[in-house]
Amino acid sequence: MTTATTTTTEAATTATSETTTAETAASTATFTADPATHRVLTGDRPTGLLHLGHYFGTLRNRVRLQNQGVEMFVVIADYQVITDRDIADRLAEHTENLVLDYLAAGLDPDHATIFAHSAVPALNQLLLPFLSLVSVAELNRNPTVKDEIAHSRQSAVNGLMFTYPVHQAADILFCKANLVPVGQDQLPHLEVARTVARRFNERYPHVDGGAVFPAPQALLSDAPLLLGTDGGKMSKSRGNAIPLGATEDETARAIRGAMTDADRRIDYDPVNRPEVSGLLLLAALCQDRAPEEIAEEIGDRGAAALKRTVTDSVNEHLRPLRTRRAELATDRGHLRQVLRDGAERANAIADATLDEVRAVMGAI
């Protein structure tokens, strides 16, 4: 890749992020005033157990949005597992475990539609016309796709990886979601969905002049990045995460093995002491306090005292969730019923959207 191309891409990405962030602020204000007018699409790939990073980064926010009256759709993106790996290992198990974590965290299937991507065929029917609305060059320069390719488990990148953003656009637009909670790194994907919606509406307007799809807006997460036990980003695939379903003893062992440094005095300094600061932040999130306060309490008692504080904080905070999770895990049939009910509702909406798309395209 040439320097000129890289510079242009970065400039475009910066402009996109700035534009979407501005739109996000307006969307957040509107959402606060009238949450019932918003429909949210969010979700996860079933590649392993959800962990503390997911919980503080997305799960708690989903529950908050649901409880405030936002209509919530949560897609378990099982087809998207094979974008960066050759097989979808233990897919059914991982899918049910996602539902288990969702329900334990507080998502209510009476108010949140939880469904698997593969159970809604119309999503893939929507993908085909959507692909005609973006160019190969646009897919090639998507910075999020580039990063995912760099971290792919495959020796050769498959075609699905390049269509991944458009696949996500179909997930978002099938239910006409107008609000999508994302991290900063996912803004380029959301911009693809906005582009697809805008171009479809321009190319295939309703006879009454209305738009088929809304332009979904981003709701940027204000959750800080949680570091894993090795000091890197907490991730399912890196073996450095603390799963929501871990036992208290497993949690204690993981935290005891977490990286710190040789300075006995504990203080919150994310730039110069990222590992220590990451542990302080985790305790602070669990206690709903400032990390500086916890650092001051620990003082010069060193890393052992810090890890005990973090362990106690995590286990205390997650105890109700884990109790609920254990209860739900005794009835796997209920988890599958949640998926069936969610798929039934998602299919009704997706089929109606597909019929509308075919009508304005003149395909009926």
LINUR-V234795 format. One record per backbone hydrogen bond with DSSP energy under -0.5 kcal/mol. NH is the residue of the N-H (numbers start at 1). CO is the residue of the C=O. E is the energy in kcal/mol with one decimal. If there is no record, write none. Layout:
# LINUR-V234795
nh: (NH & NH)
co: (CO & CO)
e: (E & E)
This chain:
# LINUR-V234795
nh: (6 & 7 & 8 & 9 & 10 & 11 & 12 & 13 & 14 & 15 & 16 & 17 & 18 & 19 & 20 & 21 & 22 & 23 & 24 & 25 & 26 & 27 & 28 & 29 & 30 & 31 & 32 & 33 & 34 & 37 & 38 & 40 & 41 & 42 & 44 & 47 & 52 & 55 & 56 & 57 & 58 & 59 & 60 & 62 & 63 & 64 & 65 & 66 & 67 & 68 & 69 & 70 & 71 & 72 & 72 & 73 & 74 & 75 & 75 & 76 & 77 & 77 & 78 & 81 & 82 & 83 & 84 & 89 & 91 & 94 & 95 & 96 & 97 & 98 & 99 & 100 & 101 & 102 & 103 & 104 & 105 & 106 & 106 & 107 & 109 & 111 & 112 & 113 & 114 & 115 & 115 & 117 & 119 & 120 & 123 & 124 & 125 & 126 & 127 & 128 & 129 & 130 & 131 & 132 & 133 & 134 & 139 & 140 & 141 & 142 & 146 & 147 & 148 & 149 & 150 & 151 & 152 & 153 & 161 & 162 & 162 & 163 & 164 & 164 & 166 & 167 & 168 & 169 & 170 & 171 & 172 & 173 & 174 & 176 & 177 & 178 & 179 & 180 & 182 & 186 & 187 & 190 & 191 & 192 & 193 & 194 & 195 & 196 & 197 & 198 & 199 & 200 & 201 & 202 & 203 & 204 & 206 & 209 & 216 & 217 & 219 & 220 & 221 & 228 & 229 & 231 & 234 & 239 & 240 & 243 & 244 & 246 & 251 & 252 & 253 & 254 & 255 & 256 & 257 & 258 & 259 & 266 & 267 & 269 & 273 & 277 & 278 & 279 & 280 & 281 & 282 & 283 & 284 & 285 & 286 & 287 & 288 & 289 & 293 & 294 & 295 & 296 & 297 & 298 & 299 & 301 & 302 & 305 & 306 & 307 & 308 & 309 & 310 & 311 & 312 & 313 & 314 & 315 & 316 & 317 & 318 & 319 & 322 & 323 & 324 & 325 & 326 & 327 & 328 & 329 & 330 & 331 & 334 & 335 & 336 & 337 & 338 & 339 & 340 & 341 & 342 & 343 & 344 & 345 & 346 & 347 & 348 & 349 & 350 & 351 & 352 & 353 & 354 & 355 & 356 & 357 & 358 & 359 & 360 & 361 & 362 & 362 & 363 & 364)
co: (2 & 3 & 4 & 5 & 6 & 7 & 8 & 9 & 10 & 11 & 12 & 13 & 14 & 15 & 16 & 17 & 18 & 19 & 20 & 21 & 22 & 23 & 24 & 25 & 26 & 27 & 28 & 29 & 30 & 34 & 35 & 71 & 179 & 73 & 75 & 45 & 242 & 51 & 52 & 53 & 54 & 54 & 55 & 58 & 59 & 60 & 61 & 62 & 63 & 64 & 66 & 65 & 38 & 70 & 111 & 40 & 113 & 42 & 73 & 115 & 44 & 75 & 76 & 78 & 79 & 80 & 81 & 87 & 88 & 90 & 91 & 92 & 93 & 94 & 95 & 96 & 97 & 98 & 99 & 100 & 101 & 102 & 103 & 102 & 107 & 108 & 108 & 72 & 112 & 74 & 113 & 76 & 116 & 117 & 120 & 121 & 121 & 122 & 123 & 124 & 125 & 126 & 127 & 128 & 130 & 131 & 135 & 136 & 137 & 139 & 142 & 143 & 144 & 145 & 146 & 147 & 149 & 84 & 158 & 158 & 159 & 159 & 160 & 161 & 163 & 163 & 164 & 165 & 166 & 167 & 168 & 169 & 170 & 173 & 172 & 39 & 39 & 217 & 219 & 183 & 184 & 186 & 187 & 188 & 189 & 190 & 191 & 192 & 193 & 194 & 195 & 196 & 197 & 198 & 199 & 200 & 210 & 206 & 214 & 178 & 180 & 218 & 182 & 232 & 240 & 228 & 226 & 236 & 235 & 241 & 50 & 243 & 247 & 248 & 249 & 250 & 251 & 252 & 253 & 255 & 229 & 299 & 265 & 267 & 269 & 273 & 274 & 275 & 276 & 277 & 278 & 279 & 280 & 281 & 282 & 283 & 284 & 284 & 290 & 290 & 291 & 292 & 293 & 294 & 295 & 298 & 264 & 301 & 302 & 303 & 304 & 305 & 306 & 307 & 308 & 309 & 310 & 311 & 312 & 313 & 314 & 315 & 318 & 319 & 320 & 321 & 322 & 323 & 324 & 325 & 327 & 328 & 331 & 331 & 332 & 333 & 334 & 335 & 336 & 337 & 338 & 339 & 340 & 341 & 342 & 343 & 344 & 345 & 346 & 347 & 348 & 349 & 350 & 351 & 352 & 353 & 354 & 355 & 356 & 357 & 358 & 359 & 358 & 358)
e: (-2.2 & -2.8 & -2.3 & -2.5 & -2.7 & -2.3 & -2.5 & -2.8 & -2.6 & -2.5 & -2.7 & -2.8 & -2.6 & -2.6 & -2.9 & -2.6 & -2.0 & -2.1 & -2.3 & -1.8 & -1.5 & -2.5 & -2.8 & -1.9 & -2.2 & -2.9 & -2.4 & -1.7 & -2.3 & -1.6 & -1.8 & -3.1 & -1.2 & -2.4 & -1.6 & -2.0 & -1.6 & -2.2 & -2.6 & -1.8 & -3.0 & -2.3 & -2.4 & -2.4 & -2.2 & -2.1 & -2.7 & -2.7 & -2.6 & -1.2 & -1.6 & -2.2 & -2.0 & -0.5 & -1.0 & -2.4 & -3.3 & -2.7 & -0.5 & -3.1 & -2.3 & -0.9 & -2.3 & -1.4 & -1.1 & -1.4 & -0.9 & -1.1 & -0.9 & -2.5 & -2.4 & -2.3 & -2.1 & -1.8 & -1.9 & -2.3 & -2.3 & -2.8 & -2.6 & -2.2 & -2.1 & -0.9 & -0.6 & -2.3 & -0.6 & -2.6 & -2.4 & -2.8 & -0.8 & -2.2 & -0.5 & -2.6 & -1.4 & -2.0 & -1.8 & -1.1 & -1.1 & -2.1 & -1.2 & -0.8 & -0.8 & -1.7 & -2.2 & -0.9 & -1.7 & -1.1 & -1.9 & -2.5 & -1.6 & -0.9 & -2.0 & -2.0 & -2.3 & -2.6 & -2.1 & -1.3 & -1.4 & -1.9 & -1.1 & -0.6 & -0.6 & -1.2 & -0.7 & -0.7 & -0.5 & -2.5 & -2.4 & -1.7 & -2.1 & -1.8 & -2.2 & -2.9 & -1.9 & -1.2 & -2.0 & -1.7 & -1.5 & -2.7 & -1.3 & -1.6 & -1.3 & -1.9 & -2.4 & -1.3 & -1.5 & -2.3 & -2.3 & -2.8 & -2.4 & -2.5 & -2.8 & -2.5 & -2.3 & -1.9 & -2.5 & -3.1 & -1.8 & -1.9 & -0.9 & -1.6 & -2.1 & -0.6 & -1.9 & -4.4 & -2.4 & -1.8 & -2.0 & -0.6 & -0.9 & -0.6 & -2.5 & -1.4 & -2.3 & -2.2 & -2.4 & -2.2 & -2.3 & -2.3 & -1.5 & -1.4 & -2.4 & -3.1 & -0.6 & -0.9 & -3.3 & -2.5 & -2.4 & -1.7 & -2.2 & -2.6 & -1.9 & -2.2 & -2.5 & -2.6 & -1.9 & -2.0 & -1.3 & -2.0 & -0.7 & -1.3 & -2.4 & -2.2 & -1.8 & -2.0 & -2.7 & -1.6 & -1.2 & -0.7 & -1.8 & -2.8 & -2.0 & -2.2 & -2.4 & -2.6 & -2.6 & -2.3 & -2.8 & -2.5 & -2.1 & -2.3 & -2.6 & -0.9 & -3.0 & -2.3 & -2.4 & -2.5 & -2.3 & -1.8 & -2.4 & -2.1 & -1.1 & -1.7 & -0.8 & -1.0 & -2.0 & -2.0 & -2.2 & -1.7 & -2.3 & -3.0 & -2.4 & -2.6 & -2.2 & -1.9 & -2.8 & -2.8 & -1.7 & -1.8 & -3.0 & -2.9 & -1.6 & -2.3 & -2.7 & -2.4 & -1.9 & -2.5 & -2.7 & -2.1 & -2.3 & -1.7 & -0.6 & -1.0 & -3.1 & -0.6)
